[in-house]
Amino acid sequence: MIKRWGAWGLVIIACLAITAPTASAADSETLIKLLIKKGLITEQELESVAAELAGQETKPPAKEAALPVMMDKVGSSLKIKGRWAAGYFQGGEDGTDPNGAFRAPEAKVQLAFAPDAVNTVITRFNLNNASPNNNPLLDYFYLESKDFLPVLKDYPINLATRLGRFKMDFGEETWSNNSVEGALPSNSVANVAGNDEGAQIALTGKTAWSPRVVFGVFNGNTTTLTDNAAGKAFTAKLSVTPLEELYLSTSFFDSRALKGQAGEMSVAGLTGIPTLSPTSAVKWSRHMWEVDARYDIGKGKAKLDPPAYTDSVAYLKSAYGLFTDDAKGGTDRRGDYAFLEGLWNILPKWYTAARWSIVDFDQEASATINSITTVKTQQRYALGGGYRWSKHTLVKGEWAIDHESGRVVADDASNNLLSLLVASQF
């Protein structure tokens, strides 16, 4: 038995000598003839062993089964993105920065962790002006799930849901109302936007012209841990692209009962309960409706937002909205708002942009807007442009002229603003 195993050892050595690229042909042939002469192996057995060894060398390694993403592999499914802007601002005596100041008005960092192909956890930090007192410091924290119903794969529809704290899908300016992604450093005077805790469902067709329908249910008020009312706020939005160059949407919002607290949805910076004469309200609610349109000239391939990074030759977009603040025990506050904005890429790296916007309160209503009291109507005329320093970094500037009128305040308060800044997204 020992002799036999020793012989097979020699056979294996001989076969390895045959397949090894450095083995000389003469040495291999001498060893083979010796083994056959002594009757330790036949030529057929030698060929069989050599073929088996050669097959093992060329066989590809087995593919490891995909492992679920664990915390020690978090980097494989963690994506980081953000945006920032910093520059110099010079304002009038009644506005911000009357003495001129360097500020970093925009700084956001967002983390997206995808534990699987369906779910993504989004976390975004608000680091504006590098201040530790930002409230909230964590402005997004939600779970987004896409196409988790297999039954819909055979239908021309995509499903997505959100659960947690996120931006309410109302209007279009809300998706680019910052000095990085907007065409200009400022926003419209209405600047309708709001983040809240809630749940949202979005249904989107799989063709370019298919409509998108969104429904959301939210707490509505500024209480972040518990809600103070049984009736929840809700949003509804319908958007469609009937032409490749034309995008349309309409949005609706109802805060339901806010009791005495401030709401999450802001209009012209107003989120609090109306405090108008003859008496102050003790309960209130907000109802809003808005229509938006955008038309691209020389439509590019980039997404509609963010506008500052558009590759269309030019675009025009507009919005018109109505809001009503129903005050229980006080005077209602209602009005309408609008804006018209345009951008033109005059050169490959240069663009110019302009915007007109207005907020107008009905009847005897007025409000304090940006420290200007009893404002009945506010308009803003903004003109500026930018230079595309690189794909993700812009240098932009703007001259914004604000004009207010009211029952008490003098017209045209000195709150115009010059903005010069560098903005980037990553």
C-alpha positions in Angstrom: 0.0 0.0 0.0 2.8 2.4 0.9 4.5 1.6 -2.4 1.3 2.3 -4.3 0.8 5.7 -2.6 4.4 6.5 -3.4 3.8 5.7 -7.0 0.8 7.9 -7.2 2.8 10.7 -5.7 5.3 10.3 -8.5 2.4 10.3 -11.0 1.1 13.6 -9.6 4.6 15.1 -9.7 4.9 14.0 -13.3 1.6 15.5 -14.2 2.5 18.8 -12.5 5.7 18.8 -14.4 3.8 18.4 -17.6 1.5 21.3 -16.9 4.1 23.6 -15.3 5.2 26.3 -17.7 8.8 26.2 -16.4 9.4 22.4 -16.7 11.7 21.3 -19.5 10.2 19.0 -22.1 13.2 16.5 -21.8 12.9 16.0 -18.0 9.1 15.5 -18.2 9.5 12.9 -21.0 12.2 10.9 -19.1 10.1 10.8 -15.9 7.0 9.6 -17.8 8.9 6.8 -19.6 10.3 5.6 -16.3 6.9 5.3 -14.7 5.4 3.4 -17.6 8.4 1.1 -17.8 8.1 0.0 -14.2 4.4 -0.6 -14.7 3.4 1.9 -12.1 1.0 3.7 -14.5 -0.4 3.2 -18.0 -0.5 5.9 -20.6 -4.3 6.1 -20.4 -4.1 6.7 -16.6 -1.5 9.3 -17.0 -3.6 11.2 -19.6 -6.7 11.0 -17.3 -4.8 12.4 -14.3 -3.2 15.2 -16.3 -6.6 16.2 -17.8 -8.2 16.3 -14.4 -5.4 18.5 -13.0 -5.6 20.9 -15.9 -9.4 21.2 -15.5 -9.0 22.2 -11.8 -6.5 24.9 -12.7 -8.8 26.5 -15.3 -12.1 26.2 -13.4 -13.2 29.7 -12.2 -13.6 30.2 -8.4 -17.2 29.8 -7.0 -19.0 33.2 -6.7 -19.7 34.1 -3.1 -23.4 34.6 -2.2 -24.3 38.3 -1.7 -24.4 39.2 2.0 -26.9 41.6 3.5 -25.5 45.0 4.2 -24.5 45.1 7.9 -23.1 48.0 9.9 -19.5 46.8 9.2 -20.3 47.2 5.5 -22.3 50.5 5.8 -20.0 52.3 3.4 -21.3 50.1 0.5 -24.8 51.7 0.7 -24.2 55.1 2.3 -24.3 58.1 0.0 -23.4 61.7 1.1 -24.4 64.8 -0.6 -24.9 68.4 0.3 -24.7 72.1 -0.7 -23.3 75.3 0.7 -23.1 79.0 -0.2 -21.1 81.9 1.3 -20.5 85.5 0.3 -20.9 89.2 1.0 -24.3 90.9 1.6 -25.0 94.6 1.7 -28.5 95.7 2.7 -30.5 98.9 3.5 -31.1 100.4 6.9 -34.4 98.6 7.4 -33.3 95.2 6.1 -30.7 92.6 6.8 -26.9 93.4 6.8 -27.2 97.3 6.9 -23.5 97.5 7.6 -22.5 94.8 5.1 -21.5 91.3 6.2 -19.9 88.1 5.2 -22.3 85.2 5.8 -22.7 81.5 4.9 -26.5 81.4 4.6 -26.7 77.9 3.2 -25.1 74.7 4.4 -26.8 71.3 4.3 -25.4 67.8 4.6 -27.6 64.8 3.7 -26.9 61.1 4.4 -28.8 58.4 2.5 -28.5 54.8 3.7 -30.0 52.0 1.6 -30.2 48.7 3.5 -31.8 47.1 0.4 -33.1 47.8 -3.1 -36.4 49.2 -1.9 -35.8 51.3 1.2 -33.6 54.3 1.8 -33.3 56.2 5.1 -32.7 60.0 4.5 -31.1 62.2 7.2 -30.3 65.9 6.5 -28.5 68.3 8.8 -29.1 72.1 8.8 -25.7 73.8 9.3 -26.6 77.3 7.9 -24.1 80.0 9.0 -22.2 77.3 10.9 -24.5 78.0 13.8 -25.0 75.4 16.6 -28.4 77.0 17.4 -30.2 76.0 14.2 -33.7 74.9 14.9 -34.2 72.2 13.8 -30.6 71.0 13.4 -32.0 67.8 11.9 -34.6 69.1 9.3 -35.0 65.8 7.4 -35.3 62.3 8.8 -37.5 59.8 6.9 -37.8 56.4 5.2 -38.4 56.4 1.5 -39.7 53.2 -0.1 -40.0 52.6 -3.9 -41.8 50.0 -5.9 -42.3 47.6 -3.0 -45.5 46.1 -4.4 -44.6 43.4 -6.9 -48.1 43.4 -8.4 -47.5 46.9 -9.9 -44.5 45.7 -12.0 -46.9 44.7 -14.7 -48.7 48.1 -14.7 -47.5 51.4 -16.1 -47.1 53.0 -12.7 -44.4 53.6 -10.1 -45.2 53.9 -6.3 -43.1 55.7 -3.7 -43.8 56.5 -0.1 -42.2 58.6 2.6 -42.6 58.3 6.4 -41.0 60.6 8.9 -40.0 64.3 8.8 -39.6 65.7 5.3 -40.5 68.6 3.0 -44.2 68.9 2.1 -44.7 68.7 -1.7 -46.6 71.9 -2.3 -45.8 74.1 -5.3 -42.5 74.1 -7.2 -40.3 76.9 -5.7 -40.1 74.9 -2.5 -37.7 72.4 -4.2 -35.1 75.1 -5.0 -35.7 77.9 -2.5 -32.1 78.3 -1.5 -29.1 80.3 -2.6 -27.3 77.3 -4.1 -30.0 75.7 -6.4 -32.1 78.8 -7.2 -31.3 80.9 -10.2 -30.8 83.9 -7.9 -29.6 84.1 -4.3 -33.0 85.3 -3.0 -36.5 83.7 -3.2 -39.9 85.1 -4.1 -41.5 87.2 -1.3 -44.0 84.4 -0.7 -41.4 81.6 -0.5 -44.0 78.9 0.3 -42.4 76.0 2.1 -42.6 73.7 5.1 -41.2 70.6 6.7 -43.3 68.4 8.9 -43.8 64.9 10.3 -46.1 62.7 8.3 -46.6 60.2 5.6 -46.8 60.6 1.8 -47.6 58.5 -1.2 -46.7 59.3 -4.8 -48.0 57.6 -7.9 -46.1 58.3 -11.2 -46.6 57.0 -14.7 -43.7 55.3 -16.5 -43.9 57.6 -19.6 -42.6 61.1 -19.9 -46.0 62.7 -20.2 -47.7 60.6 -17.5 -49.2 62.6 -14.6 -47.8 62.4 -11.0 -50.2 62.4 -8.1 -49.1 63.0 -4.5 -51.0 62.8 -1.2 -49.6 63.6 2.2 -50.9 63.6 5.8 -49.0 65.6 8.4 -49.2 66.9 12.0 -49.6 70.4 10.7 -48.3 72.3 13.7 -44.8 73.0 15.0 -44.9 70.4 17.8 -42.3 67.9 16.8 -42.9 65.1 19.3 -46.7 65.0 19.7 -49.6 66.6 17.9 -52.1 68.9 19.5 -55.1 68.1 17.4 -56.9 65.1 16.1 -57.5 66.6 12.7 -54.3 66.2 10.6 -53.0 68.5 7.9 -52.9 67.2 4.3 -51.5 68.1 0.9 -52.5 67.0 -2.6 -50.6 67.7 -5.8 -51.1 66.9 -9.5 -48.3 67.5 -12.0 -48.1 66.7 -15.7 -45.8 67.3 -18.7 -48.1 67.5 -21.8 -45.2 68.7 -23.9 -41.5 68.0 -23.5 -41.0 71.7 -23.0 -44.0 72.4 -20.7 -44.5 71.4 -17.1 -47.7 72.1 -15.1 -48.8 71.4 -11.6 -51.5 72.3 -9.1 -51.2 72.0 -5.3 -53.6 72.1 -2.3 -53.0 72.3 1.4 -55.3 72.3 4.5 -53.8 72.6 7.9 -57.0 71.6 9.7 -57.2 72.8 13.3 -54.0 74.4 14.6 -55.5 75.6 17.9 -53.2 78.3 19.2 -49.9 76.9 17.8 -47.9 78.0 14.8 -48.2 76.0 11.6 -45.4 74.3 9.6 -46.4 75.7 6.2 -45.0 79.2 5.7 -46.3 82.0 3.5 -44.1 85.2 3.3 -42.5 84.0 6.6 -45.9 83.9 8.3 -46.5 80.7 10.4 -48.2 82.1 13.5 -51.8 82.8 14.5 -53.3 86.0 13.1 -53.2 88.9 15.7 -55.3 91.5 14.0 -57.8 94.0 15.4 -60.3 94.2 17.0 -59.3 91.0 18.9 -56.7 88.3 18.7 -57.7 84.8 17.6 -57.5 81.9 19.9 -57.7 79.1 17.2 -56.9 79.2 13.6 -56.3 77.1 10.4 -54.7 77.7 7.0 -56.0 76.7 3.6 -53.9 77.2 0.4 -54.0 76.5 -3.3 -51.4 77.1 -6.0 -50.8 76.6 -9.7 -47.4 76.5 -11.4 -46.1 76.4 -15.0 -42.7 76.2 -16.6 -41.7 76.4 -20.2 -38.2 75.6 -21.5 -36.8 77.1 -24.7 -34.3 74.8 -26.3 -35.0 72.1 -23.7 -31.9 70.5 -22.3 -31.4 67.1 -20.7 -31.0 68.2 -17.0 -33.9 67.9 -14.6 -36.2 70.9 -14.1 -34.7 71.5 -10.7 -32.4 72.9 -9.6 -32.9 75.9 -12.0 -29.4 77.4 -11.6 -27.9 74.3 -13.2 -30.3 74.0 -16.1 -28.8 73.3 -19.6 -31.9 74.7 -21.5 -31.2 77.8 -23.6 -33.8 79.6 -21.5 -36.9 79.1 -19.4 -39.9 81.0 -18.0 -41.8 79.8 -14.9 -44.6 81.3 -12.9 -46.9 80.6 -10.0 -50.1 82.0 -8.6 -51.6 81.1 -5.2 -54.3 81.9 -2.7 -54.2 81.5 1.1 -56.8 81.9 3.9 -56.1 82.0 7.6 -59.4 81.4 9.3 -59.2 82.9 12.8 -61.6 81.8 15.5 -62.4 84.7 17.7 -60.4 87.2 15.6 -60.0 88.7 12.1 -59.2 86.4 9.2 -56.0 86.9 7.3 -56.2 86.1 3.6 -54.5 87.1 0.4 -52.8 86.0 -2.8 -49.3 85.8 -4.2 -47.5 85.3 -7.5 -44.1 85.3 -9.2 -42.7 85.3 -12.7 -39.1 84.1 -13.2 -36.8 83.7 -16.2 -33.3 82.5 -17.0 -31.2 82.8 -20.1 -27.9 81.0 -20.7 -26.3 83.8 -22.8 -23.0 81.9 -23.1 -21.9 78.4 -22.2 -20.8 79.4 -18.7 -22.7 82.6 -18.2 -26.4 83.2 -17.5 -28.6 86.0 -16.5 -31.9 85.8 -14.5 -34.7 88.0 -13.2 -37.8 87.6 -11.0 -40.8 89.6 -10.0 -42.9 88.5 -7.0 -45.7 89.8 -4.9 -47.8 89.1 -1.8 -51.1 91.0 -1.4 -53.4 90.8 1.6 -57.1 91.3 1.0 -59.4 93.9 2.6 -58.0 95.4 5.8 -55.6 92.6 6.6 -51.8 93.3 6.9 -48.8 91.6 8.5 -45.3 92.2 9.7 -42.8 90.9 7.1 -39.1 90.9 7.7 -39.5 93.4 10.6 -41.5 95.8 8.3 -44.8 96.3 10.2 -48.4 96.5 8.9 -47.5 95.5 5.3 -50.5 95.4 3.0 -48.6 94.6 -0.2 -45.0 93.6 -0.8 -43.2 93.3 -4.2 -39.7 92.3 -5.0 -37.8 93.0 -8.2 -34.6 90.9 -8.5 -32.0 91.0 -11.3 -28.8 89.1 -11.4 -26.9 86.2 -12.9 -24.1 83.8 -12.5 -20.9 82.2 -13.8 -20.5 78.4 -13.9 -17.1 78.1 -12.4 -17.3 74.3 -12.7 -20.0 71.7 -13.1 -21.1 72.0 -9.5 -19.8 75.4 -8.4 -21.3 78.8 -9.4 -20.4 82.4 -8.7 -23.6 84.4 -8.6 -24.9 87.9 -7.8 -28.2 89.8 -7.4 -29.7 93.2 -6.7 -33.1 92.8 -5.1 -35.4 95.8 -4.6 -38.3 95.4 -2.2 -41.3 97.7 -2.2 -43.9 97.7 0.6 -47.2 99.5 1.1 -49.6 99.6 4.0 -52.0 101.5 6.1 -49.4 102.8 8.6 -45.9 102.1 7.3 -44.3 104.5 4.8 -44.0 103.1 1.3 -40.7 101.7 0.1 -38.8 100.9 3.2 -35.0 100.8 2.9 -34.5 97.0 2.8 -33.0 96.4 -0.7 -30.2 93.8 -0.8 -27.0 93.3 -2.8 -25.8 89.6 -2.8 -22.5 88.3 -4.1 -21.6 84.7 -3.3 -20.1 81.4 -4.3 -22.4 78.4 -4.2 -21.7 74.7 -4.7 -23.3 71.3 -4.4 -21.7 67.9 -4.0 
